[in-house]
């Protein structure tokens, strides 16, 4: 970490972006090549400062733009060393007084971030990005009260989840709009296959993490199908393919998963009316812990022993697994195809025990 003029400590990424912003605020403008050299010179005294490649600069520019900066790109003619006329692009802020560090945290915000930092640090196996870890520690150090080692939050998580190591890199790719590639081996496949993905969302379900996005193949073929990949099935390292070819359709996660339990939705699948009847004890549980936002009780169907609920859902594997988890306390009334699928699985299960 590095100290600012007022003594506050900031992370390396924040210091680098603060320096970048300092030169973007100047009216003269700078080329990307000039900005990379400036950053390298300014931070030459910082150990383990990392490289100042074009990729790093592009990520920082994208970060500032996501924070609300309006970065102007001005085309100018210039002569190179051989006297040939070339076109160069100069970058600067449209508003020289704008800054991404404008808002200060009040004490309530600090306490809220402390809670968030505690939550992140308690996820087993999650290796926080170096800058984020430093930030969490710096926020914790701002507490006006003595720290306590007592545990106030405990999660229902497995001791170790192999996919956690990919979370930060995929999150960065989703936020910055970067294509990624990785080797992926599903539970049914004999070997891994290479996947090139335009990632849009990280989604957690049943203590597993999934990256949701569109494959390069679906983009090229213009099928525009959305796919999901479990992080624990990714083999080796993830490669960042860059920002230039990233494609983002009008993908709205809230709309896409509005009628889905879990993460999978088959292309062309439609929403169906799902009717489930629960034994009365389980019905009380379902009333207080709704299976889905579309749940509502069907009036006139309740008895002393059972209660019936209706849902608007896209049937999928996760819904079938959820239904089976209730054992003898549940019955599928509609749709008939879902009822048949559950019946088949129950009969197959019976063969193991009978």
N, C-alpha and C positions, 0 to 999 in steps of 0.2 A: 504494500500500500504506500501511497505517497501523500505528503502534506501540502495543503493549499496555503495561501498567504495568511488566512485567518486561523490556521492551525487545525482545521478540520481534515480528516483523513478520507480519501476516496480510493476506489479501486483503480487498477491499471486501465481497464477499459474506459472507466469514467474520465480518468485523466487524459487518455488519448483522445476521447471524443470532445472533451473540453478544449484541448489544444486545437483540434480540427475545427471546432466551432469558432475559435478565436480568429482563424484565418478566413473562414467563410463569411465572417461578419465584415471583413474589409471590402471596400467597394471595388478594388482593383481586380479581384478574381484570380483564381489559380487553376492550373491544369492538374489532373490527377497525378501526373508524374511529379510535379512540383510539390503537391501536398504530401506524397509519400516520402520525399526527401526531407521536407520540413519536419514531419513526425519522427523520422529516423534521427535527425539531428537534435531535436528537442528532447528526445527520450534516450539519448545515447548513454546517459549516466545511470539508467535504470537497469539493474540486473534482471535477466530473464524477461525482458520486455517483449520478446517474440519478434516475429517478422513484421514488415510493413508492406506486405504485398498488395497487389491490386485487389485481390479477393478480400483482404482485411479492410481496405479502404471502402470497397463497395458495400460491405456489411455495415460499416459505421455510417456511411451516407444513408443507407436504407433505414438504419436505426433512427437517425435524426429526422428523416422524413416521416417515419411512423410516429415520432413524438410530436409532429405538427410543423416541422420546419418546411418552408417553401424554398427549395434550392433551385436557383436559376442556372441554366446551362447556356452560355453565350458562345457562339461560333465566331472565331476570328481567323483571319489569314495571317500567315507568318512565313518567314524564310528559314529553312534549315541550314546546316553548316555548308552544304554544297550550293546554296543559293536557290534551291528549288522551293517554289511556293507550296505550302501545305496548309491544311485546315486543322486548327486546334480548338479544343473546347475548354472554356474557363468556367469555374463553378463559384458561386457565392450565394449568400442569403438574399432573398428579396427584401427582407426586413432586417437591417443590420443590428437592430436592438433586441431581436428575438433570441431567447436562450432556452435550451432544454432543461436547464437547472433552475428555472425561474421559481418554481414552487418549493417552499420550505415545509418540512414536516412539523406539525404541532405535537404536543405531548400525547393526545389521543391517537394520532396517526402512528406515532412511534410504538405505542402499546399494541395497536392492532397488528403492526408489522412484526412485533416480537412474537405474538401468538402464531402468525403465519410462519415465521422462521422456525419456531418450535415444532410446528406440524411437519414442516419439510424435513427437519433433522430427525424426526422419529420414524420416517418411512424406512424400514429395514432394507439395506442393500443399495439405497439411493446415494450415488456419489454426486454431491452438488458441484456445479461448475465452480472453479476456483474463485472467480469474482463474486459469485453469489454467496459462497461460503464466507468470504471476507465481509460482505455486506451484512449478512445475518449476524456475524460476530460483532460488527461495529454497532448494530442496532441494539443488540443485547447489552452492550457496554454503556448505552445511553440511559439505562434504567436508573431512576432516582432512589430505588430501594435495593436492599441487599438481595442478592440472588439466592434462590432456593434450589436444592437438588430434588425436592419432592416432585413426583409425577402427577400432573393434573389432567393429562389427556393420554389415553391408551387406544391404539388402533387394533381392529380385527384384521391383522395382516399376517401373511406367512413369514417365517423366520428369514427367508431369503428368496428373492424373485430375480431370476437371471436377466430378465428384460430391463430391469431398472437402469442398467449401465448405459442404455441407449436413450433414455428419456431426454436429457438436456440437449443432445445434438439434434434429435428430431424436433424438439420444441423450437429450437433456434431456426431450423429449416422451415417449419410451419409459419413462424412469425415473419421471417425475412423473405420468404418466397424463393426457396432454393430447391432445385431438383436433387434427389438423393438416389443412391443405388446400393443394393446389398444382396447377399446370398441368403435365400430363404428356403427352409425345408419344412413343409407342413407335416402334421402328424401322420398323414397317409402316404407321403412321398418317400421313395427309396433314397433319393439324393436331392441336394439343394439346387435351386435354379436362381439365375440372376434376375433381379427385379429393379427396374428403373421407375421411380415413383415421384409424382408431384404431390407432396403431402399437404393436407389441409387441417388435420385435427388429431390430437391425442385423446383417446377415450379409455376410461377405466371401466371394466366390468368384471365382477366376480373375482376380484383380486388379481386380475390380469390387465395389462396395458395393450392397447391396439393403436396402430397408426392408420388413419383413414385418408385415402387419397385416390388419385387416378394414375394408372400405369401409363408409361410412355406408349405402350402398344395400343391401349384404348384411345389415347389421344390421337395417334397416327391414323388408326382405323375409323376415327370419329364415332365410335360407339359411346364414348364418354361415360362408361360404367364406373361406379365407385367401388373400390375394393378395400379390404381391411386385412391387416397383417399383425399377428401376435408378436410382440417384441421379443419374447423368449425363444422364438423360432428363427430369429435372425442369426446367421452364422458369421463369425468374424467381425470385421469393422464396417461401419457405414461410410460411404464415400459421398462427399458433396460434389455434385456435378455442375453447380453454378446457378446464377440467377437469370441468365439471359433467356433461357428457353422455358422458364417456369410458366405453366398455364393454370389459371384459376377460373373455373366457370362460376356461375351464380350458385355456388354451393353454400347452403344455409344449414348448419348442423342441427339447429333447433327444429327446422321443418323436416329435414331428412330423417331424424330419429323420433319425430313426434308420435309415431304409432309403432315404434319398435322397442321390444325388450331385448337388451343386449346390443350387439354391434352389427349383425348381419341382416341385409335386406336384399333378396334376389332381384335382379333387374326385371322390371315389368310387374313385380308383385303388387297386389292391391290390398287395401285395407278391408278387413272382414269383421263382422260382428261375432265376437267370441263370448260365449255364455258358459260360465263355470258355476257349479253348485258345490258349496262347502259344508262339511259337518259344522254344527253350530259353534263348537269351541274354536275351530280354525277360522270360522267366519268372523269371530270377534277379533282375532289376530289380524285378518285381512282388512277389517274396517279401520284399525288403528295404524296399520302399516300397509298402505295401498300398494297393490302390485303395479299399477300404472295410473297415470293422471286421468285417463278416460274412464276409470272405474266408477260404476254407480250400481246401487242395489236395485233389483227389479221388484217393484211393489207387487204384492199379491202372491209372490212365490215363496215367501218365508214361512217356515213351519217351526215347530218346537225343536226339531232336530237338524234342520238345514236352512241355509240362506243362499240365494242365487245372485250373482253379480254379472254385469255386462261390461264388455271392453271393445274398443275399436282398435284392432291390432293387425299387423302384418305377421301371419304365422311364420315362425322360423325355428331353428334348432334350439335356441335359447329358451323360447316359450315352452317347447316340449319338455326340456329338462326341468324347467321351473314347475310345470304341472306334475311331473313324475316325482319331484321332491316332496310333494304333499301326501304321497302314498294313498292310503285308503280314504283320506279325508276330502277328496276332491273327485268330481265327475265332470267331464266335458260334455255339454249338451249341444253346443254349436261351435263351429261349423262341422258338418258330418265328416269331411276329409280329415280334420284335425282329430276328431274322435277316433277315426279308424287308425290314424298313425299312432296314437297313444295305446290303443288296444293291441296293435301288433307288437309294440315294444313291451307291454306288460306280459303278453303271451311268451315272447322270447325270454323274458326274465324268469318266468315261472319254470321254464324248462331246466334252468340251472338248479333249482331247488327241489323239483319234483322228480 
